Amino acid sequence: MRSLTSACTPAFVFALLYCGCVPVALADPAPPQGVLSLASSASVEVPRDVMNVTFSTTREGADAGAVQAQLKQALDAALAEAKKVARPGQLDVQTGNFALSPRYASKGGISGWQGSAELLVEGRDMAAIGQLTGRISTLTVARVGYSLSREVRDKAEADAAAQAIARYRAKAADYAHQFGYAGYAIREINVNGNEASPPRPVAMRMQAMSASGDQPLPVEAGNGTVVVNVGGTIQMK
């Protein structure tokens, strides 16, 4: 009988390796060399072009049906006034929160009802929205806010992204040169954009707005800042 050693021809050993009968020690992969993490950012400031106004009112009374009817009447009147000047994209109107809840006495049991209703107005025609606030008398201004339309935001984000990417590439080439490399290749990259610290909606004093009569609301939208951040790693070569 031939010994196992004499039978271990190259072909036999290869067959054993192929079928997994002989364990093979795999060397750990060498850690990557010349890999550098980088980040850059850019911002673009643009005027806010969308105005948001929330009108609201509250009612209370002993009868739930009466309170609900009063809220509906006030909301219907405000909605009819707003629809007169509504234009898609320029002045959009929709109803907001409509709520009715019981009030409880200190000794238990329902002592009355209270409710609230909202009307939301949004659009690019800020002058028309400001004028509308002076014509709606059944609701008062609760909040005012400003934002960027999707078109303006997308354009600003594209401009900021181009600047941030150009800065990233310049950094990569400069650092690679300083480390003694001739060039670089991008291993991975992440790009994200956002509006930096948008202003919180302004809460208005209802009493002051109610006393203003038919005076339009002063409008000052200000600017918004869109920021794009670029981060990732490069392989210096």
C-alpha positions as CSV (number, residue, x, y, z in Angstrom):
1,M,0.0,0.0,0.0
2,R,1.3,3.4,-1.0
3,S,1.8,5.9,1.9
4,L,-0.3,9.1,2.1
5,T,2.9,11.1,1.6
6,S,3.8,9.4,-1.6
7,A,0.2,9.9,-2.9
8,C,0.2,13.6,-2.3
9,T,0.9,14.6,-5.9
10,P,0.3,18.3,-6.8
11,A,-3.0,17.4,-8.5
12,F,-4.1,15.6,-5.3
13,V,-3.2,18.5,-3.1
14,F,-5.1,20.9,-5.3
15,A,-8.2,18.7,-5.1
16,L,-8.0,18.7,-1.4
17,L,-7.7,22.5,-1.3
18,Y,-10.6,22.9,-3.8
19,C,-13.0,20.8,-1.7
20,G,-12.1,22.5,1.5
21,C,-10.5,19.4,3.1
22,V,-7.3,21.2,4.0
23,P,-7.5,24.5,6.0
24,V,-5.7,27.4,4.4
25,A,-4.3,30.3,6.4
26,L,-5.4,33.5,4.8
27,A,-3.2,36.5,5.4
28,D,-4.9,39.7,6.8
29,P,-5.3,42.3,4.1
30,A,-2.8,45.1,4.4
31,P,-4.3,48.3,5.7
32,P,-5.0,51.0,3.1
33,Q,-2.2,53.5,2.6
34,G,-2.5,57.1,1.5
35,V,-6.2,57.4,2.4
36,L,-7.3,60.9,3.6
37,S,-10.7,62.1,5.0
38,L,-11.8,65.5,3.8
39,A,-14.8,67.9,4.2
40,S,-15.9,71.1,2.7
41,S,-19.0,73.3,2.6
42,A,-20.5,76.3,0.8
43,S,-23.5,78.5,1.4
44,V,-25.7,80.7,-0.8
45,E,-28.0,83.4,0.5
46,V,-31.2,84.1,-1.3
47,P,-34.4,86.2,-0.5
48,R,-37.2,84.1,1.0
49,D,-40.1,84.1,-1.5
50,V,-42.9,82.3,0.3
51,M,-45.0,83.8,3.1
52,N,-47.1,81.7,5.5
53,V,-49.9,83.1,7.7
54,T,-52.0,81.2,10.2
55,F,-55.3,82.8,11.2
56,S,-57.2,81.5,14.2
57,T,-60.0,82.1,16.6
58,T,-61.4,80.6,19.7
59,R,-65.0,80.3,21.1
60,E,-66.5,79.0,24.3
61,G,-69.9,78.4,25.7
62,A,-72.2,76.1,27.6
63,D,-73.6,74.3,24.5
64,A,-71.2,72.3,22.2
65,G,-73.4,72.8,19.1
66,A,-73.5,76.6,19.6
67,V,-69.8,76.8,20.0
68,Q,-69.2,74.7,16.9
69,A,-71.7,76.8,14.9
70,Q,-69.9,80.0,15.9
71,L,-66.5,78.6,14.9
72,K,-67.9,77.4,11.6
73,Q,-69.5,80.8,10.9
74,A,-66.2,82.7,11.6
75,L,-64.2,80.2,9.5
76,D,-66.6,80.3,6.6
77,A,-66.6,84.1,6.5
78,A,-62.7,84.2,6.5
79,L,-62.5,81.5,3.9
80,A,-64.9,83.3,1.6
81,E,-62.8,86.5,1.9
82,A,-59.6,84.7,1.2
83,K,-61.0,82.8,-1.9
84,K,-61.7,86.1,-3.6
85,V,-58.0,86.7,-4.0
86,A,-56.7,83.1,-4.1
87,R,-54.4,82.2,-7.0
88,P,-52.5,78.9,-7.3
89,G,-48.9,79.3,-6.2
90,Q,-49.3,83.0,-5.4
91,L,-51.9,82.8,-2.7
92,D,-53.1,79.4,-1.6
93,V,-55.8,78.9,1.0
94,Q,-56.7,75.9,3.1
95,T,-58.5,75.2,6.4
96,G,-56.4,74.2,9.4
97,N,-57.1,72.7,12.8
98,F,-60.7,72.6,13.9
99,A,-61.1,71.4,17.5
100,L,-63.8,71.3,20.1
101,S,-63.3,70.0,23.7
102,P,-65.2,70.1,27.0
103,R,-64.3,72.1,30.0
104,Y,-64.6,70.4,33.4
105,A,-65.8,71.9,36.7
106,S,-63.6,71.7,39.8
107,K,-66.1,69.2,41.3
108,G,-66.3,67.1,38.1
109,G,-68.6,67.1,35.2
110,I,-68.7,69.2,32.1
111,S,-69.2,72.9,32.7
112,G,-68.9,74.1,29.1
113,W,-67.2,73.8,25.8
114,Q,-64.3,75.5,24.1
115,G,-63.1,75.3,20.5
116,S,-60.7,76.7,18.0
117,A,-60.5,77.0,14.2
118,E,-57.6,77.9,11.8
119,L,-57.2,79.2,8.3
120,L,-53.9,78.8,6.5
121,V,-52.7,81.1,3.8
122,E,-49.5,80.6,1.9
123,G,-47.9,82.0,-1.3
124,R,-45.4,84.1,-3.1
125,D,-47.6,87.2,-3.4
126,M,-46.6,88.7,-0.1
127,A,-48.2,92.0,-0.7
128,A,-51.6,90.4,-1.4
129,I,-51.3,88.2,1.7
130,G,-50.5,91.3,3.8
131,Q,-53.5,93.1,2.4
132,L,-55.7,90.0,3.1
133,T,-54.8,90.1,6.8
134,G,-56.5,93.5,7.0
135,R,-59.7,92.3,5.4
136,I,-60.3,89.2,7.4
137,S,-62.2,90.3,10.6
138,T,-63.6,87.0,12.0
139,L,-60.2,85.5,12.6
140,T,-57.0,87.0,13.9
141,V,-53.4,86.5,12.9
142,A,-51.7,83.8,15.1
143,R,-48.4,83.1,13.3
144,V,-46.4,84.5,10.4
145,G,-43.5,82.7,8.8
146,Y,-41.3,82.9,5.6
147,S,-39.6,80.2,3.6
148,L,-38.0,79.3,0.3
149,S,-40.0,77.9,-2.6
150,R,-38.8,74.6,-4.0
151,E,-37.5,76.2,-7.2
152,V,-35.5,78.9,-5.4
153,R,-34.2,76.3,-2.9
154,D,-33.1,73.8,-5.6
155,K,-31.3,76.6,-7.6
156,A,-29.5,77.8,-4.5
157,E,-28.6,74.2,-3.5
158,A,-27.2,73.5,-6.9
159,D,-25.0,76.7,-6.8
160,A,-23.8,75.9,-3.3
161,A,-23.1,72.2,-4.2
162,A,-20.9,73.4,-7.2
163,Q,-18.9,75.6,-4.9
164,A,-18.6,73.0,-2.2
165,I,-17.4,70.3,-4.6
166,A,-14.9,72.7,-6.2
167,R,-13.5,73.4,-2.8
168,Y,-13.3,69.7,-2.0
169,R,-11.4,68.9,-5.2
170,A,-9.0,71.8,-4.6
171,K,-8.4,70.6,-1.0
172,A,-7.8,67.0,-2.2
173,A,-5.3,68.1,-4.9
174,D,-3.5,70.4,-2.5
175,Y,-3.2,67.9,0.4
176,A,-2.1,65.1,-1.9
177,H,0.7,67.4,-3.3
178,Q,1.7,68.3,0.3
179,F,2.0,64.7,1.3
180,G,4.2,64.0,-1.7
181,Y,1.7,62.3,-4.0
182,A,1.1,63.1,-7.7
183,G,-2.7,62.9,-7.6
184,Y,-5.7,61.3,-6.0
185,A,-8.8,59.3,-6.6
186,I,-12.1,59.6,-4.8
187,R,-12.9,56.6,-2.7
188,E,-16.3,57.7,-1.3
189,I,-18.2,61.0,-1.2
190,N,-21.3,62.3,0.6
191,V,-23.2,65.5,-0.4
192,N,-26.1,66.9,1.6
193,G,-27.8,70.3,1.7
194,N,-30.1,72.2,4.1
195,E,-31.5,75.6,4.9
196,A,-29.4,77.0,7.8
197,S,-31.4,78.0,10.8
198,P,-34.7,79.0,9.2
199,P,-36.5,81.6,11.3
200,R,-39.2,80.4,13.6
201,P,-42.7,81.6,12.8
202,V,-43.6,84.9,14.5
203,A,-46.5,84.7,17.0
204,M,-48.7,87.8,16.8
205,R,-50.5,89.4,19.6
206,M,-54.2,88.8,18.8
207,Q,-55.4,91.8,20.7
208,A,-53.1,94.1,18.7
209,M,-54.1,92.6,15.4
210,S,-57.8,92.7,16.2
211,A,-57.4,96.4,17.0
212,S,-55.7,97.2,13.8
213,G,-58.9,97.3,11.8
214,D,-58.4,96.9,8.1
215,Q,-54.6,97.8,8.2
216,P,-52.5,95.3,6.1
217,L,-49.8,93.3,7.8
218,P,-46.2,94.7,7.4
219,V,-44.2,92.3,5.3
220,E,-40.4,91.8,5.6
221,A,-39.3,88.3,4.5
222,G,-35.5,88.6,4.8
223,N,-33.0,86.2,3.4
224,G,-32.6,82.4,3.7
225,T,-29.2,80.6,3.6
226,V,-28.8,77.2,1.9
227,V,-25.8,75.2,3.0
228,V,-24.3,72.2,1.2
229,N,-21.7,70.0,3.0
230,V,-19.4,67.6,1.1
231,G,-17.4,64.9,2.9
232,G,-15.7,61.7,2.1
233,T,-12.3,60.0,1.6
234,I,-9.7,60.1,-1.2
235,Q,-6.9,57.7,-2.2
236,M,-3.7,59.6,-2.8
237,K,-1.7,58.1,-5.6
